[in-house]
Amino acid sequence: MNLSLRQLEAFVAIARWRNLTRAADQIHITQAGLSLMLRDMEAQLDCRLFERTTRSVSLTEGGARLLPLAERTLRDFTEVAGQLGQLSAEAARTVSVAATPLVAADVLPQVCRELARTHPDIRVVVKDVDRRQIQAMVERGEVDVGVGVLLRESPATTRELLLRLPLVAVGARGALAASLNARGTVSWSALRALPLLALPPDNAIQQLVDERLAPAPPREHRPVFANLHTLIAMAEAGVGVAVLPAFVASTCRRYAVDVHRMGQPVVAMEFFSIARRGAVLTPAAAPLLQALTQHLDRSVSGAA
Protein backbone atom coordinates (compact mmCIF):
# COMPACT_ATOMS: atom_id res chain seq x y z
CA MET A 1 0.00 0.00 0.00
CA ASN A 2 1.31 3.41 -0.95
CA LEU A 3 -1.21 6.08 -0.05
CA SER A 4 0.05 9.63 -0.39
CA LEU A 5 -0.74 12.74 1.60
CA ARG A 6 -2.18 14.17 -1.59
CA GLN A 7 -4.66 11.30 -1.76
CA LEU A 8 -5.64 11.80 1.87
CA GLU A 9 -6.10 15.51 1.15
CA ALA A 10 -8.36 14.65 -1.79
CA PHE A 11 -10.37 12.18 0.30
CA VAL A 12 -10.93 14.72 3.10
CA ALA A 13 -11.94 17.43 0.61
CA ILE A 14 -14.55 15.15 -1.00
CA ALA A 15 -15.88 14.16 2.43
CA ARG A 16 -16.13 17.81 3.44
CA TRP A 17 -17.82 19.14 0.30
CA ARG A 18 -19.72 16.00 -0.73
CA ASN A 19 -19.16 17.32 -4.22
CA LEU A 20 -16.36 16.34 -6.61
CA THR A 21 -16.31 19.67 -8.44
CA ARG A 22 -15.92 21.76 -5.26
CA ALA A 23 -13.41 19.32 -3.81
CA ALA A 24 -11.32 19.47 -6.99
CA ASP A 25 -11.36 23.27 -6.87
CA GLN A 26 -10.23 23.29 -3.24
CA ILE A 27 -7.14 21.17 -3.86
CA HIS A 28 -6.45 22.70 -7.28
CA ILE A 29 -6.88 19.62 -9.45
CA THR A 30 -9.20 18.72 -12.31
CA GLN A 31 -12.30 16.72 -11.51
CA ALA A 32 -11.03 13.93 -13.75
CA GLY A 33 -7.74 13.89 -11.86
CA LEU A 34 -9.59 13.80 -8.55
CA SER A 35 -11.74 10.87 -9.65
CA LEU A 36 -8.65 8.97 -10.79
CA MET A 37 -6.92 9.64 -7.48
CA LEU A 38 -9.97 8.40 -5.56
CA ARG A 39 -10.25 5.21 -7.63
CA ASP A 40 -6.57 4.43 -7.01
CA MET A 41 -7.06 4.99 -3.29
CA GLU A 42 -10.09 2.69 -3.17
CA ALA A 43 -8.21 0.04 -5.14
CA GLN A 44 -5.31 0.12 -2.68
CA LEU A 45 -7.65 -0.12 0.31
CA ASP A 46 -9.90 -2.65 -1.44
CA CYS A 47 -12.84 -0.68 -0.12
CA ARG A 48 -15.33 1.81 -1.54
CA LEU A 49 -15.06 5.08 0.31
CA PHE A 50 -18.01 6.96 -1.19
CA GLU A 51 -21.41 6.20 -2.57
CA ARG A 52 -21.68 8.27 -5.72
CA THR A 53 -24.79 9.15 -7.68
CA THR A 54 -25.42 11.84 -10.25
CA ARG A 55 -26.81 14.04 -7.46
CA SER A 56 -24.83 13.24 -4.35
CA VAL A 57 -21.64 11.89 -2.84
CA SER A 58 -21.77 10.28 0.61
CA LEU A 59 -19.33 8.36 2.78
CA THR A 60 -19.59 4.63 3.01
CA GLU A 61 -19.08 2.92 6.36
CA GLY A 62 -15.45 2.34 5.43
CA GLY A 63 -15.04 5.97 4.38
CA ALA A 64 -16.56 7.18 7.64
CA ARG A 65 -14.06 5.10 9.61
CA LEU A 66 -11.15 6.40 7.55
CA LEU A 67 -12.10 10.09 7.75
CA PRO A 68 -10.97 10.84 11.36
CA LEU A 69 -7.65 9.09 10.74
CA ALA A 70 -7.07 10.97 7.48
CA GLU A 71 -7.90 14.32 9.10
CA ARG A 72 -5.61 13.62 12.05
CA THR A 73 -2.78 12.52 9.76
CA LEU A 74 -3.02 15.69 7.68
CA ARG A 75 -3.29 17.87 10.78
CA ASP A 76 -0.28 16.22 12.44
CA PHE A 77 1.80 16.45 9.29
CA THR A 78 0.96 20.13 8.83
CA GLU A 79 1.92 20.84 12.44
CA VAL A 80 5.21 18.95 12.22
CA ALA A 81 6.03 20.52 8.85
CA GLY A 82 5.52 23.94 10.39
CA GLN A 83 7.80 23.08 13.30
CA LEU A 84 10.46 21.77 10.93
CA GLY A 85 10.19 24.95 8.92
CA GLN A 86 10.77 26.99 12.06
CA LEU A 87 13.77 24.83 12.95
CA SER A 88 15.21 25.29 9.47
CA ALA A 89 14.68 29.03 9.62
CA GLU A 90 16.32 29.20 13.06
CA ALA A 91 19.25 27.09 11.86
CA ALA A 92 19.71 29.40 8.87
CA ARG A 93 19.97 32.35 11.28
CA THR A 94 22.44 30.63 13.65
CA VAL A 95 26.18 30.16 13.17
CA SER A 96 28.57 28.48 15.60
CA VAL A 97 32.25 29.36 15.57
CA ALA A 98 35.29 27.93 17.36
CA ALA A 99 38.21 30.20 18.20
CA THR A 100 41.09 30.47 20.63
CA PRO A 101 40.31 32.13 24.00
CA LEU A 102 41.97 35.41 23.00
CA VAL A 103 40.03 35.72 19.74
CA ALA A 104 36.83 34.55 21.47
CA ALA A 105 37.22 37.02 24.33
CA ASP A 106 38.68 40.09 22.66
CA VAL A 107 37.73 39.96 18.98
CA LEU A 108 34.47 38.09 18.55
CA PRO A 109 32.45 40.08 21.14
CA GLN A 110 33.01 43.25 19.13
CA VAL A 111 32.22 41.38 15.91
CA CYS A 112 29.00 40.05 17.45
CA ARG A 113 28.02 43.54 18.55
CA GLU A 114 28.55 44.88 15.03
CA LEU A 115 26.65 41.94 13.57
CA ALA A 116 23.74 42.57 15.96
CA ARG A 117 23.51 46.05 14.49
CA THR A 118 23.68 45.05 10.82
CA HIS A 119 22.03 41.60 11.03
CA PRO A 120 19.86 41.54 14.18
CA ASP A 121 18.29 38.23 13.18
CA ILE A 122 21.60 36.32 13.27
CA ARG A 123 22.57 34.38 16.40
CA VAL A 124 26.26 33.60 16.95
CA VAL A 125 27.38 30.74 19.21
CA VAL A 126 31.03 31.10 20.24
CA LYS A 127 33.15 28.17 21.45
CA ASP A 128 36.44 29.20 23.07
CA VAL A 129 38.89 26.31 22.83
CA ASP A 130 42.56 25.53 22.49
CA ARG A 131 43.80 26.13 18.96
CA ARG A 132 44.49 22.42 18.47
CA GLN A 133 40.82 21.62 19.14
CA ILE A 134 39.41 23.89 16.45
CA GLN A 135 40.19 21.56 13.55
CA ALA A 136 38.65 18.53 15.25
CA MET A 137 35.49 20.39 16.25
CA VAL A 138 34.92 21.50 12.66
CA GLU A 139 35.58 18.01 11.31
CA ARG A 140 33.08 16.49 13.76
CA GLY A 141 30.44 19.05 12.85
CA GLU A 142 30.34 20.48 16.39
CA VAL A 143 30.70 24.00 14.97
CA ASP A 144 30.00 25.52 11.58
CA VAL A 145 33.34 27.29 11.23
CA GLY A 146 36.66 27.69 12.98
CA VAL A 147 38.73 30.87 12.77
CA GLY A 148 42.32 31.73 13.60
CA VAL A 149 45.92 31.57 12.48
CA LEU A 150 47.79 28.33 11.85
CA LEU A 151 44.66 26.47 10.71
CA ARG A 152 45.27 23.86 8.03
CA GLU A 153 43.17 22.44 5.24
CA SER A 154 42.58 18.71 5.56
CA PRO A 155 40.72 15.98 3.68
CA ALA A 156 37.76 16.72 5.96
CA THR A 157 37.88 20.53 5.86
CA THR A 158 38.13 23.45 3.48
CA ARG A 159 40.04 26.62 4.28
CA GLU A 160 39.49 30.25 3.28
CA LEU A 161 42.00 33.04 3.78
CA LEU A 162 40.30 36.00 5.48
CA LEU A 163 43.30 38.34 5.64
CA ARG A 164 47.03 38.58 6.32
CA LEU A 165 48.00 40.04 9.67
CA PRO A 166 51.36 41.75 10.20
CA LEU A 167 53.39 41.09 13.32
CA VAL A 168 53.47 43.79 15.98
CA ALA A 169 55.75 44.53 18.90
CA VAL A 170 54.01 44.97 22.25
CA GLY A 171 55.81 46.73 25.09
CA ALA A 172 55.17 48.83 28.17
CA ARG A 173 54.33 52.48 27.58
CA GLY A 174 57.44 54.16 26.22
CA ALA A 175 59.51 50.97 26.12
CA LEU A 176 59.59 50.91 22.32
CA ALA A 177 60.13 54.63 21.72
CA ALA A 178 63.89 54.38 21.22
CA SER A 179 63.49 51.46 18.82
CA LEU A 180 61.13 53.18 16.37
CA ASN A 181 62.39 54.14 12.93
CA ALA A 182 61.23 57.07 10.81
CA ARG A 183 58.18 55.11 9.67
CA GLY A 184 57.07 54.45 13.22
CA THR A 185 57.80 50.74 12.99
CA VAL A 186 60.19 48.58 15.00
CA SER A 187 63.09 47.16 13.02
CA TRP A 188 64.11 43.56 13.57
CA SER A 189 67.67 44.65 14.31
CA ALA A 190 66.47 47.04 17.02
CA LEU A 191 64.31 44.31 18.49
CA ARG A 192 67.33 42.11 19.12
CA ALA A 193 68.62 44.63 21.64
CA LEU A 194 65.42 44.54 23.71
CA PRO A 195 64.49 42.10 26.47
CA LEU A 196 62.13 39.69 24.75
CA LEU A 197 59.23 37.57 25.87
CA ALA A 198 58.52 34.35 24.03
CA LEU A 199 55.91 31.72 23.36
CA PRO A 200 56.88 28.04 23.73
CA PRO A 201 59.47 26.90 21.15
CA ASP A 202 56.99 24.58 19.41
CA ASN A 203 54.57 27.46 18.79
CA ALA A 204 54.49 28.36 15.08
CA ILE A 205 54.18 32.08 15.86
CA GLN A 206 57.36 31.98 17.91
CA GLN A 207 59.15 29.92 15.29
CA LEU A 208 58.31 32.57 12.69
CA VAL A 209 59.59 35.33 14.97
CA ASP A 210 62.79 33.44 15.75
CA GLU A 211 63.51 32.99 12.05
CA ARG A 212 63.56 36.77 11.67
CA LEU A 213 65.52 37.32 14.86
CA ALA A 214 68.25 34.80 14.05
CA PRO A 215 70.60 34.53 15.70
CA ALA A 216 67.99 34.76 18.48
CA PRO A 217 68.90 35.29 22.13
CA PRO A 218 69.40 32.02 24.02
CA ARG A 219 65.97 30.73 24.93
CA GLU A 220 66.84 30.35 28.60
CA HIS A 221 67.33 34.13 28.74
CA ARG A 222 63.76 34.80 27.60
CA PRO A 223 60.70 34.34 29.80
CA VAL A 224 58.40 31.87 28.04
CA PHE A 225 54.59 31.95 28.40
CA ALA A 226 51.99 29.80 26.68
CA ASN A 227 49.11 32.28 26.97
CA LEU A 228 48.91 35.43 24.85
CA HIS A 229 47.12 37.34 27.61
CA THR A 230 50.01 36.53 29.95
CA LEU A 231 52.54 37.77 27.41
CA ILE A 232 50.71 41.07 27.03
CA ALA A 233 50.35 41.49 30.80
CA MET A 234 54.06 40.80 31.27
CA ALA A 235 54.85 43.33 28.55
CA GLU A 236 52.70 45.89 30.39
CA ALA A 237 54.65 45.16 33.58
CA GLY A 238 57.91 45.93 31.77
CA VAL A 239 59.22 42.37 31.89
CA GLY A 240 59.96 42.43 28.17
CA VAL A 241 58.66 42.95 24.65
CA ALA A 242 56.40 40.46 22.86
CA VAL A 243 56.09 40.02 19.09
CA LEU A 244 52.61 38.81 18.17
CA PRO A 245 50.11 38.76 15.29
CA ALA A 246 48.18 42.00 14.92
CA PHE A 247 44.87 40.45 15.97
CA VAL A 248 46.03 41.16 19.56
CA ALA A 249 45.44 44.88 18.91
CA SER A 250 41.94 44.70 20.42
CA THR A 251 43.30 42.98 23.52
CA CYS A 252 46.14 45.46 23.91
CA ARG A 253 43.73 48.39 24.23
CA ARG A 254 42.85 47.07 27.68
CA TYR A 255 46.48 47.22 28.81
CA ALA A 256 48.92 50.08 29.34
CA VAL A 257 51.08 49.03 26.40
CA ASP A 258 52.31 50.46 23.12
CA VAL A 259 51.75 48.48 19.93
CA HIS A 260 53.88 49.10 16.84
CA ARG A 261 54.20 47.20 13.61
CA MET A 262 57.37 45.34 12.86
CA GLY A 263 59.33 46.83 9.99
CA GLN A 264 60.98 45.33 6.92
CA PRO A 265 60.99 42.58 6.02
CA VAL A 266 57.26 42.50 6.74
CA VAL A 267 56.24 39.16 8.21
CA ALA A 268 52.53 38.35 8.00
CA MET A 269 50.46 35.59 9.53
CA GLU A 270 47.47 34.32 7.62
CA PHE A 271 44.12 34.35 9.41
CA PHE A 272 41.81 31.62 8.11
CA SER A 273 38.33 30.26 8.45
CA ILE A 274 37.78 26.52 8.06
CA ALA A 275 34.58 24.57 7.45
CA ARG A 276 33.67 20.93 7.05
CA ARG A 277 34.22 19.74 3.48
CA GLY A 278 30.97 18.94 1.68
CA ALA A 279 28.76 20.50 4.36
CA VAL A 280 26.19 23.12 3.39
CA LEU A 281 27.29 26.17 5.34
CA THR A 282 24.58 28.09 7.17
CA PRO A 283 23.71 31.39 5.44
CA ALA A 284 24.56 33.17 8.70
CA ALA A 285 28.25 32.27 8.32
CA ALA A 286 28.98 34.70 5.48
CA PRO A 287 27.91 37.88 7.34
CA LEU A 288 29.84 36.73 10.42
CA LEU A 289 33.07 36.12 8.50
CA GLN A 290 32.69 39.40 6.64
CA ALA A 291 32.20 41.31 9.90
CA LEU A 292 35.20 39.50 11.43
CA THR A 293 37.43 40.35 8.49
CA GLN A 294 36.38 44.00 8.52
CA HIS A 295 36.95 44.26 12.27
CA LEU A 296 40.42 42.74 12.07
CA ASP A 297 41.31 44.98 9.15
CA ARG A 298 40.28 48.05 11.16
CA SER A 299 42.25 46.83 14.18
CA VAL A 300 45.37 46.33 12.09
CA SER A 301 44.97 49.76 10.49
CA GLY A 302 44.71 51.27 13.96
CA ALA A 303 47.98 49.73 15.10
CA ALA A 304 50.83 52.21 14.99
Protein Blocks (a to p, Z undefined) as FASTA:
>chain_A
ZZdfklmmmmmmmmmnopaklmmmmnopafklmmmmmmmmmmmnopafbdcdfkbccddf
klmmmmmmmmmmmmmmmmmmmmmmmmmmmmmmpccddddfklmmmmmmmmmmmmmmmmmm
bccddddddfklmmmmmmnopafbdcdehiacdfkbccddfbdcdddddddehklmmmpc
fkopacfklmmmpccddddfklmklmmmmmmmpccddfklpccdfbfklmmmmmmnonac
cdddfklmmmmmmpccdddddddddddddddddddehiacdfklmmmmmmmmmmmmmmmm
mpZZ
